[in-house]
Amino acid sequence: MYIYAVTHLSPGKSLEHMVDDSNVMSGTSHAPTWEDILPEPFAALILGQRGSGKTALGHLLLEKFGDHATDRDAYILGFPEELTDELPSWVEVLSTDFAVENWPEDSVVLVHEAHHLVHARRSMDAENLELDTLLTVSRHKNSDVIFETQQSQRLDRNMITAVDAVIFREPALMQADFERSQLATLTKRAEEVFEQYVTEVETEDFTWREKSNEVVKHAYIYSGRFEGEYPHEIPLADHYTEAISKAYGEAKIDAGNSGSGGDDGLSDEERKCLKAGAEWEEENRPLSHKISGFRHDDMPVPHAWNYLTGLCGKGLAEKVYDSNSDTTYRLTDDGWDKVNHEKPDAPVVADE
């Protein structure tokens, strides 16, 4: 059994350069690998910006812990079932309407875009599947679970204490500023690690940042066994192809099962914003001018712009004014049809 002292590695300092330091490692003479860092059964959360290699890393871990040469069967939750033929024969696709009691035993499961499928609360077969329930069941069934998402704010707030490891690919711009408190500190540490792969040039007029192609070969890990930059370059899984990568773009998440809501396809936060928007319009109609509308700070949920953007994408709200400093929204006719409020008789704008 490998035992590692927890240490924060400063940017540019790899464990491969520290293997002789007895204050860093004990019980082994080599820099730890994924198998050392993630003792089975484990639950790991992969975070990072779009295009940072979260899914590719998920497939690498799927291969390391669930290839046909191992004792675990491999599954993916969130891959389009109609494109299963793009995957190797040793990987099966789980349907998004699976029941938790059917969670596969002796398995490794990659959960793609976990914020769609493992929200804070989710309706499933008349029961609420919570993250801690899923993890409890998976551990009892000797299952490794790999969650990956770029929208950690929509996951259960207990995620950090429930998983065994948080793995960062390159964080999104300002991600630390918008993360919940449990993740903000870790995100800043990850940003420090990835700074070594960015060249920065400053002039009197602007700052220019050039990102190295090496950035996708690295990760920052926080776990009970290891903290710091993964001490090896991270390759692609042998089975990972461009066709598999593109297939995820065609994945259709069952709207009725996404988020914590019922069968209307809305999360609790989106539903609260829709209701608050309707109440704001009822109270303020007729509006003073054509770009009047509610703002994100009128909403009763944190990070409301994320959910207002979601409502716009669903055609339930629209932006009536959008600038770098201010954005205003109003409900569409479909939004009024969806919300449990009667559309006001008063005109939208006073001079109409």
C-alpha positions as CSV (number, residue, x, y, z in Angstrom):
1,M,0.0,0.0,0.0
2,Y,1.4,3.4,-1.0
3,I,1.2,6.2,1.5
4,Y,1.7,9.8,0.5
5,A,2.1,12.9,2.6
6,V,-0.2,15.6,1.5
7,T,1.7,18.5,0.2
8,H,0.9,21.5,-2.1
9,L,3.3,21.6,-5.0
10,S,4.3,25.0,-6.3
11,P,4.0,25.6,-10.0
12,G,6.7,23.9,-12.0
13,K,7.7,21.5,-9.1
14,S,6.9,17.9,-10.0
15,L,6.9,15.0,-7.6
16,E,9.3,13.3,-10.1
17,H,11.9,15.8,-8.8
18,M,11.0,15.1,-5.2
19,V,11.0,11.3,-4.9
20,D,14.0,11.3,-2.7
21,D,12.5,13.7,-0.2
22,S,11.2,11.6,2.7
23,N,9.0,14.4,3.9
24,V,7.0,14.1,0.7
25,M,6.6,10.4,0.1
26,S,7.0,7.1,1.9
27,G,6.5,3.5,1.0
28,T,7.5,3.8,-2.7
29,S,10.4,5.0,-4.8
30,H,8.4,6.3,-7.8
31,A,6.1,9.2,-8.4
32,P,2.5,8.1,-7.9
33,T,0.2,7.1,-10.7
34,W,-3.6,7.2,-11.0
35,E,-3.8,3.7,-9.5
36,D,-1.8,4.9,-6.5
37,I,-3.8,8.1,-6.0
38,L,-7.3,6.6,-6.5
39,P,-7.6,3.4,-4.3
40,E,-10.7,1.5,-5.3
41,P,-13.6,1.8,-5.0
42,F,-13.4,5.5,-5.5
43,A,-15.5,8.5,-6.6
44,A,-13.7,11.3,-8.4
45,L,-14.9,14.7,-9.8
46,I,-13.2,16.2,-12.8
47,L,-13.6,19.9,-13.4
48,G,-12.4,22.4,-15.9
49,Q,-13.3,24.7,-18.7
50,R,-14.8,23.7,-22.0
51,G,-12.2,21.9,-24.2
52,S,-9.8,21.4,-21.4
53,G,-9.8,17.6,-21.7
54,K,-12.3,16.6,-18.9
55,T,-14.0,13.9,-21.0
56,A,-10.7,12.7,-22.4
57,L,-9.3,12.2,-18.9
58,G,-12.6,10.5,-17.9
59,H,-12.0,8.0,-20.7
60,L,-8.4,7.5,-19.7
61,L,-9.5,6.6,-16.1
62,L,-12.2,4.4,-17.6
63,E,-9.6,2.5,-19.5
64,K,-7.1,2.2,-16.6
65,F,-9.7,0.9,-14.2
66,G,-12.2,-0.8,-16.5
67,D,-10.5,-2.1,-19.6
68,H,-11.2,-5.7,-20.5
69,A,-8.0,-6.8,-18.8
70,T,-9.4,-5.7,-15.3
71,D,-12.0,-7.2,-13.1
72,R,-14.4,-4.3,-13.5
73,D,-17.0,-3.7,-16.3
74,A,-16.9,-0.3,-17.8
75,Y,-20.0,1.9,-18.4
76,I,-20.7,5.5,-19.5
77,L,-23.8,7.5,-18.4
78,G,-24.5,10.4,-20.8
79,F,-23.2,8.9,-24.1
80,P,-25.7,8.8,-26.9
81,E,-27.0,5.2,-27.0
82,E,-27.5,5.3,-30.8
83,L,-23.7,5.8,-31.2
84,T,-22.6,3.0,-28.9
85,D,-20.7,1.4,-31.9
86,E,-18.1,4.2,-31.7
87,L,-17.0,2.8,-28.3
88,P,-14.8,-0.3,-27.8
89,S,-16.6,-3.5,-27.0
90,W,-15.6,-3.5,-23.4
91,V,-17.6,-0.3,-22.7
92,E,-21.4,-0.3,-22.3
93,V,-23.7,2.7,-22.3
94,L,-26.2,3.2,-19.4
95,S,-29.6,4.6,-20.2
96,T,-30.4,7.9,-18.6
97,D,-33.5,6.4,-17.1
98,F,-31.7,3.7,-15.1
99,A,-32.8,3.0,-11.6
100,V,-30.2,3.3,-8.8
101,E,-30.9,-0.1,-7.5
102,N,-29.7,-1.5,-10.8
103,W,-26.3,0.3,-10.5
104,P,-23.8,-2.3,-11.9
105,E,-21.6,-4.2,-9.4
106,D,-17.8,-4.4,-9.7
107,S,-17.8,-1.6,-12.3
108,V,-16.3,1.7,-13.2
109,V,-18.8,4.3,-14.4
110,L,-18.0,7.6,-16.2
111,V,-20.8,10.2,-15.7
112,H,-20.6,12.7,-18.5
113,E,-21.8,16.3,-17.7
114,A,-22.8,15.2,-14.2
115,H,-24.8,18.5,-13.6
116,H,-27.5,17.1,-16.0
117,L,-27.7,13.7,-14.4
118,V,-26.7,14.0,-10.8
119,H,-28.2,17.3,-9.7
120,A,-28.8,18.3,-6.1
121,R,-32.1,16.4,-6.3
122,R,-33.5,14.5,-9.2
123,S,-36.8,12.8,-9.9
124,M,-36.4,9.1,-10.7
125,D,-39.0,6.4,-10.6
126,A,-41.0,8.5,-8.1
127,E,-38.0,8.6,-5.8
128,N,-35.4,11.4,-5.3
129,L,-31.9,10.2,-6.2
130,E,-29.4,12.3,-4.2
131,L,-25.7,12.3,-4.8
132,D,-24.9,10.8,-1.4
133,T,-27.4,8.0,-2.1
134,L,-25.7,7.2,-5.4
135,L,-22.3,7.2,-3.9
136,T,-23.4,5.0,-1.0
137,V,-24.9,2.5,-3.4
138,S,-21.9,2.5,-5.7
139,R,-19.5,1.8,-2.8
140,H,-21.7,-1.0,-1.6
141,K,-21.5,-2.4,-5.1
142,N,-17.7,-2.0,-5.4
143,S,-18.1,0.6,-8.1
144,D,-15.7,3.4,-9.2
145,V,-17.5,6.5,-10.3
146,I,-15.9,9.3,-12.4
147,F,-18.0,12.5,-12.6
148,E,-17.0,15.2,-15.1
149,T,-18.7,18.6,-15.5
150,Q,-18.0,22.2,-16.3
151,Q,-21.0,23.4,-14.2
152,S,-20.1,22.4,-10.7
153,Q,-22.4,25.1,-9.2
154,R,-25.4,22.9,-10.2
155,L,-24.1,19.8,-8.4
156,D,-25.1,18.8,-4.9
157,R,-23.3,21.1,-2.4
158,N,-22.0,18.1,-0.5
159,M,-20.0,16.9,-3.6
160,I,-16.6,18.0,-2.2
161,T,-17.1,16.0,1.0
162,A,-18.6,13.0,-0.8
163,V,-16.0,12.3,-3.4
164,D,-12.5,10.9,-2.8
165,A,-10.7,13.2,-5.2
166,V,-11.3,16.5,-7.1
167,I,-9.3,16.7,-10.4
168,F,-8.9,20.0,-12.2
169,R,-8.1,20.4,-15.8
170,E,-7.4,24.0,-16.8
171,P,-10.0,26.1,-14.9
172,A,-12.3,28.5,-16.8
173,L,-11.6,32.2,-16.8
174,M,-12.8,33.6,-13.4
175,Q,-14.0,30.2,-12.4
176,A,-12.7,30.7,-8.9
177,D,-14.7,33.9,-8.5
178,F,-17.9,32.2,-9.2
179,E,-17.4,28.9,-7.5
180,R,-19.1,28.0,-4.2
181,S,-16.9,28.5,-1.2
182,Q,-15.9,24.8,-0.9
183,L,-14.3,24.9,-4.3
184,A,-13.0,28.4,-4.7
185,T,-9.8,27.8,-2.7
186,L,-9.0,24.6,-4.7
187,T,-9.8,26.3,-8.0
188,K,-7.3,29.1,-7.1
189,R,-4.6,26.5,-6.3
190,A,-5.3,24.8,-9.7
191,E,-5.0,28.2,-11.4
192,E,-1.5,28.6,-9.9
193,V,-0.4,25.2,-11.2
194,F,-1.6,26.0,-14.7
195,E,0.0,29.4,-14.8
196,Q,3.3,27.7,-15.7
197,Y,1.8,26.8,-19.1
198,V,0.9,30.3,-20.0
199,T,3.3,32.9,-21.3
200,E,2.3,36.5,-20.4
201,V,3.5,39.7,-22.1
202,E,2.6,43.0,-20.6
203,T,2.7,46.4,-22.3
204,E,1.4,49.8,-21.2
205,D,-1.8,49.2,-23.1
206,F,-2.6,45.5,-22.7
207,T,-1.7,42.1,-21.4
208,W,-1.3,39.2,-23.8
209,R,-1.4,35.6,-22.7
210,E,-0.3,32.7,-24.9
211,K,-1.3,29.2,-23.7
212,S,1.1,26.3,-24.4
213,N,-0.2,23.2,-26.1
214,E,1.2,21.3,-23.1
215,V,-1.7,22.5,-20.9
216,V,-4.0,19.6,-21.9
217,K,-1.4,17.1,-20.7
218,H,-1.7,18.1,-17.0
219,A,-4.0,18.1,-14.1
220,Y,-4.2,19.4,-10.5
221,I,-5.5,16.9,-7.9
222,Y,-6.8,17.3,-4.4
223,S,-7.5,14.2,-2.4
224,G,-6.8,12.6,1.0
225,R,-3.8,10.8,-0.5
226,F,-2.3,13.4,-2.8
227,E,-2.4,17.1,-3.5
228,G,-0.6,18.9,-6.3
229,E,0.1,18.6,-10.0
230,Y,-0.2,15.1,-11.4
231,P,3.5,14.1,-11.7
232,H,3.3,12.6,-15.2
233,E,2.1,13.9,-18.6
234,I,-1.4,12.7,-19.3
235,P,-2.0,10.9,-22.6
236,L,-5.2,10.1,-24.4
237,A,-6.8,6.8,-23.7
238,D,-5.8,4.2,-26.4
239,H,-9.5,3.8,-27.4
240,Y,-10.3,7.6,-27.4
241,T,-11.0,8.9,-31.0
242,E,-12.3,12.0,-32.6
243,A,-15.5,10.2,-33.4
244,I,-16.1,9.5,-29.6
245,S,-15.3,13.1,-28.8
246,K,-17.8,14.4,-31.4
247,A,-20.5,11.9,-30.3
248,Y,-20.8,13.7,-27.0
249,G,-22.0,16.7,-28.9
250,E,-25.0,14.7,-30.1
251,A,-25.9,13.4,-26.6
252,K,-29.5,14.2,-25.7
253,I,-30.2,14.5,-22.0
254,D,-33.7,13.7,-21.0
255,A,-35.0,17.1,-20.0
256,G,-37.5,15.6,-17.6
257,N,-34.7,14.0,-15.6
258,S,-32.3,17.0,-15.6
259,G,-32.0,19.2,-12.6
260,S,-34.0,18.8,-9.5
261,G,-37.4,19.7,-10.9
262,G,-40.4,17.7,-12.0
263,D,-41.4,16.8,-15.5
264,D,-41.3,20.4,-17.0
265,G,-37.5,20.1,-17.8
266,L,-36.6,23.0,-15.4
267,S,-34.3,22.9,-12.5
268,D,-35.4,24.4,-9.2
269,E,-33.3,27.5,-9.8
270,E,-34.7,28.0,-13.3
271,R,-38.2,27.6,-11.9
272,K,-37.6,30.2,-9.2
273,C,-36.2,32.7,-11.7
274,L,-39.2,32.2,-14.0
275,K,-41.6,32.8,-11.1
276,A,-39.6,35.8,-9.9
277,G,-39.5,37.3,-13.4
278,A,-43.2,37.0,-13.7
279,E,-43.8,38.6,-10.3
280,W,-41.4,41.4,-11.3
281,E,-43.3,42.1,-14.6
282,E,-46.7,42.0,-12.8
283,E,-45.4,44.6,-10.3
284,N,-43.7,46.9,-12.8
285,R,-45.9,46.9,-15.9
286,P,-46.3,49.1,-17.9
287,L,-42.6,49.5,-18.2
288,S,-41.0,52.9,-18.7
289,H,-39.1,52.0,-21.9
290,K,-38.5,49.2,-24.4
291,I,-35.4,47.9,-22.8
292,S,-36.8,47.7,-19.3
293,G,-36.8,44.3,-17.7
294,F,-35.7,42.3,-14.7
295,R,-32.0,41.7,-14.0
296,H,-30.0,38.9,-12.4
297,D,-29.9,40.7,-9.1
298,D,-33.7,40.7,-9.0
299,M,-33.6,36.9,-8.8
300,P,-33.8,34.9,-5.5
301,V,-30.9,32.5,-6.4
302,P,-27.1,33.0,-6.6
303,H,-25.4,33.1,-10.0
304,A,-28.8,33.9,-11.5
305,W,-27.3,34.8,-14.9
306,N,-26.6,31.1,-15.5
307,Y,-30.3,30.2,-15.0
308,L,-31.6,33.2,-16.9
309,T,-29.4,32.1,-19.8
310,G,-30.9,28.7,-19.5
311,L,-34.4,30.1,-19.7
312,C,-33.5,32.1,-22.8
313,G,-32.1,28.9,-24.4
314,K,-35.4,27.2,-23.7
315,G,-37.4,30.1,-25.2
316,L,-39.0,31.0,-21.9
317,A,-37.2,34.4,-21.5
318,E,-35.5,36.8,-23.8
319,K,-32.8,39.5,-23.4
320,V,-34.3,42.9,-24.2
321,Y,-31.0,44.7,-23.5
322,D,-27.5,43.2,-23.4
323,S,-24.2,45.1,-22.7
324,N,-21.0,44.5,-20.7
325,S,-22.4,46.4,-17.7
326,D,-26.1,45.5,-17.8
327,T,-28.6,42.9,-19.1
328,T,-32.3,43.0,-18.8
329,Y,-34.8,40.2,-19.5
330,R,-38.5,39.6,-20.0
331,L,-40.6,36.5,-20.2
332,T,-41.7,35.3,-23.7
333,D,-45.2,34.1,-24.4
334,D,-44.0,30.5,-23.8
335,G,-42.6,31.7,-20.5
336,W,-45.9,33.0,-19.4
337,D,-47.6,29.8,-20.5
338,K,-45.1,27.8,-18.4
339,V,-45.2,29.9,-15.2
340,N,-48.1,29.5,-12.8
341,H,-49.0,33.2,-13.1
342,E,-51.6,34.9,-15.3
343,K,-50.1,37.2,-17.8
344,P,-50.8,40.9,-16.9
345,D,-53.4,42.8,-18.8
346,A,-51.3,46.0,-18.7
347,P,-49.2,46.7,-21.8
348,V,-45.5,45.8,-21.6
349,V,-44.3,49.4,-22.3
350,A,-46.2,52.5,-21.3
351,D,-46.4,54.1,-24.8
352,E,-47.7,51.0,-26.6
